[in-house]
Amino acid sequence: AFVAKAPILKTTPISVFVPSSAGIWLPAIGTFANQTVWTISTNSNAGPVLPTAISKSPAVGSFVDSSYLKFPLPCRASQQCALEFGFNQTMGFTLYDRIEIFLPGYAGPGWLGGVLRPKLWANCPGCDQQRQAVIEWRPMNHTLSVKIMNPVS
């Protein structure tokens, strides 16, 4: 809790810094930009303020509220099908980072080898379009693994 040790004028901006050494962890799924579940309140003698949504906050995590999976062509059960997945990243990727898509019930070969569609890397000017990523299907855990071969910021 923030406790005032002296009177603070009513128009004074207040900024409280909590260092990472305090041990507070962000949610494992990341955070939305301007998420409204966090609140601020006070029991001030001048008048209490009930919990009010914090109106501005950054997004943290690459896939929060933006990921999708779709089939660009008509597909049939138990047959090969093209997949397209995407997301809006809120953090950059560095060389050899991995993106993993868990697809329970899907099947495929042990190795696909390929490149991501260039439209997924619109924010990667100058990237080598032929070596953006290596895609690997992992049949034991039904996971599509994408290893980044060019940094993306």
WOTA-V690918 format. One line per field, one symbol per residue. psi: psi as a letter, one per 20 degrees, with the letter a starting at -180 (. if undefined). Layout:
BEGIN
psi: ???
END
This chain:
BEGIN
psi: qpppirqpqijppppppoqhiijpqqqhjaqqplpjiqrqrqkqhipqprppppipqqpppijpkiqqprohqqqqqkrqqqqpqrrpqiqrqrpjqqppopmpiqrrrhpgoaqqphhikhkmpiqohilhqppppnhhjlpopoppipqp.
END
